[in-house]
Amino acid sequence: EITSANVVHGHGVVARRDLREGEYLVDPTTLFHSGPVSASDVGGSAFSEAYINSSGGFWRIHWFLGDPALRSAATFWINEARGGLAPNVAWTSRHDGQRAILAWRVVRPVSRGEEILVSYNGDADDSDDEEDADLVGWRRKGPFVGMWVTRDVADDDDAPSTAVGRVVGYHPEDAPDPFVDAAGVPRPLWRVRFVSGAVAGDVQD
């Protein structure tokens, strides 16, 4: 719920119910844009709070200009944890079957009526990957990590279809054991985990 009562600054967002650690709150109004952000993309230079930089691009946060605050997307109004306050959510991304959407992972229990706070001075939260055996030796932060990709596949009947995956690991060309192409040149390598289609659950480099 968006409110100006008992929040750290201006308007803020408070939980309407108790939230468990590990839950996700999603904002389907956000859009991911590849490439660097420009003022025209976010409504002008005054709108520094209308986007979040991400690996390979940025998330455009919609706040519905002209709408009353209580009708706006909650993401725009989530305050930053400052002055010794600890964040209780961390930003990340999810896929709704059609496209990537911005999400907030609950990092500690939140009581009903408690303000939702985030730290914007960090990378996307990838806590789900920390104990992942598929990522041993891979960097969990780096260019394009966290981005969603789509590839063509064939299903069990050899009919063409698509599969959606997320870039979960990065192996740079200057690693001690880099990937080397056919010409003997070290190249960066990425690992993708698929979440849909005939290859759901598979990883691909």
C-alpha atoms as one frame of an Amber mdcrd trajectory, in Angstrom:
protein
   0.000   0.000   0.000   1.315   3.463  -0.957   1.053   5.921   1.920   2.602
   9.044   3.404   1.944   7.946   7.004   4.792   6.584   9.139   7.295   6.206
   6.300  10.903   7.384   6.174  10.425   9.961   3.412   7.521  11.441   1.446
   5.394   8.574   0.209   6.413   4.987   0.828   5.103   1.433   0.520   3.938
  -0.643   3.479   3.033  -4.326   3.525  -0.664  -5.182   3.556   0.117  -8.592
   5.054   3.006 -10.416   6.678   5.720 -11.289   4.140   7.972 -14.331   4.448
  11.676 -14.328   3.631  12.134 -15.641   0.105   8.804 -14.377  -1.237   8.740
 -12.294  -4.406   6.759  -9.135  -5.088   6.490  -8.392  -8.810   5.719  -5.192
 -10.691   4.378  -6.032 -14.180   4.339  -2.333 -15.158   8.153  -2.172 -15.360
   9.900  -2.638 -18.701  13.496  -3.696 -19.367  15.439  -1.656 -21.933  18.825
  -2.749 -23.269  21.684  -0.281 -23.525  22.507   2.861 -21.504  19.741   5.022
 -20.085  19.042   8.460 -21.542  16.903  11.278 -20.175  14.363  10.853 -22.976
  13.832   7.220 -21.979  12.659   8.108 -18.485  10.748  11.336 -19.003  13.566
  13.863 -18.634  16.579  14.563 -16.447  14.391  15.259 -13.398  13.237  11.645
 -13.272  16.338   9.999 -11.775  14.078   7.780  -9.661  12.201   6.460 -12.698
  14.725   3.748 -13.588  17.094   1.191 -12.076  20.358   0.389 -13.842  20.833
  -3.309 -14.533  23.338  -5.519 -16.294  23.143  -4.716 -20.004  20.436  -2.098
 -19.659  17.943  -0.574 -17.242  14.457  -1.051 -15.802  11.988   1.704 -16.676
   9.792   2.347 -13.643   6.381   3.736 -14.474   4.754   6.166 -12.119   1.804
   7.180 -14.306   2.189  10.946 -14.598  -1.015  12.722 -13.643  -2.408   9.898
 -11.532  -2.941  10.366  -7.801  -0.170   8.728  -5.760  -2.441   5.969  -4.560
  -3.085   4.817  -8.145   0.589   4.597  -9.126   2.833   1.562  -9.435   4.311
   0.749  -6.042   7.897   0.334  -7.296   8.303   4.074  -7.865   7.450   4.768
  -4.221   9.646   2.183  -2.471  12.018   4.186  -0.276  15.720   3.498   0.137
  17.006   2.193   3.468  19.160   4.994   4.896  20.353   6.297   8.241  21.140
   2.908   9.718  17.938   1.242   8.519  18.298  -2.207   6.984  16.572  -3.115
   3.706  13.970  -5.859   3.822  13.718  -6.443   0.052  16.270  -6.638  -2.755
  15.526  -6.068  -6.417  15.853  -8.875  -8.941  13.879 -10.081 -11.968  11.393
 -12.812 -12.804   9.794 -14.028 -16.018   6.027 -14.184 -16.428   6.103 -16.451
 -19.480   6.082 -13.530 -21.880   8.760 -11.096 -20.722  11.100 -10.177 -17.905
   9.562  -8.164 -15.067  11.117  -6.380 -12.112  10.676  -8.191  -8.799  11.475
  -7.606  -5.137  12.789 -10.540  -3.117  11.953 -10.416   0.585  15.290 -10.796
   2.406  13.947 -10.760   5.965  10.443 -11.167   7.413   8.191  -8.107   7.040
   5.219  -7.546   9.329   1.903  -6.170   8.164   2.084  -2.364   8.199   5.910
  -2.307   8.085   7.508  -0.138   5.414   9.218  -1.917   2.530  12.796  -0.614
   2.108  15.491  -1.406  -0.445  19.139  -0.580  -1.071  19.690   0.650  -4.627
  23.492   0.678  -4.201  24.023  -2.890  -5.323  23.494  -5.460  -8.020  20.407
  -7.556  -8.486  19.797 -10.141  -5.784  20.712 -13.636  -6.980  20.456 -15.429
  -3.655  18.690 -18.378  -5.252  21.905 -19.180  -7.162  24.348 -19.066  -4.250
  24.333 -22.829  -3.586  23.845 -23.844  -7.216  26.096 -26.712  -8.279  25.743
 -25.618 -11.925  27.499 -22.344 -11.079  30.619 -23.604  -9.329  33.519 -21.684
 -10.881  31.216 -19.163 -12.541  30.862 -15.514 -11.620  27.353 -14.616 -10.503
  27.862 -10.939 -11.318  29.100  -9.451 -14.556  27.964  -8.230 -17.980  24.473
  -9.462 -18.908  24.087 -11.635 -15.788  20.438 -11.541 -14.757  19.165 -10.778
 -18.259  16.499 -12.935 -19.891  16.958 -14.443 -23.343  14.814 -16.396 -25.803
  15.961 -19.106 -28.180  14.324 -21.279 -30.804  13.975 -24.978 -29.964  12.130
 -28.017 -31.291   9.694 -29.836 -29.010   9.270 -33.609 -28.763   7.352 -33.643
 -32.063  10.049 -31.568 -33.810   7.638 -28.650 -33.977   9.362 -25.247 -33.702
   8.878 -23.380 -30.445  10.753 -21.017 -28.156  12.306 -21.286 -24.722  13.040
 -18.553 -22.205  16.194 -18.577 -20.085  18.071 -16.380 -17.672  21.795 -15.601
 -17.809  23.013 -16.944 -14.466  26.802 -17.107 -14.839  29.735 -15.316 -16.448
  33.232 -16.652 -17.240  35.537 -13.842 -18.457  38.246 -14.246 -21.062  40.934
 -13.382 -18.477  39.928 -16.229 -16.144  42.676 -18.762 -15.282  40.887 -21.352
 -17.445  39.088 -19.299 -20.125  36.936 -20.604 -22.943  39.061 -20.691 -26.110
  37.484 -20.496 -29.568  38.482 -22.499 -32.653  41.155 -19.925 -33.493  42.749
 -20.293 -30.058  41.523 -16.898 -28.835  40.174 -16.605 -25.249  36.557 -15.464
 -25.249  34.030 -14.573 -22.532  31.400 -17.201 -21.856  27.935 -17.047 -20.291
  25.727 -19.729 -18.772  21.971 -19.667 -19.314  19.344 -21.621 -17.363  16.072
 -22.201 -19.201  12.755 -21.892 -17.409  10.311 -22.747 -20.176   9.887 -24.760
 -23.346  11.271 -28.173 -24.234  14.593 -27.370 -22.513  13.137 -26.097 -19.206
  15.600 -26.852 -16.394  18.571 -27.256 -18.751  21.656 -25.044 -18.780  23.560
 -23.939 -21.852  26.867 -22.143 -22.298
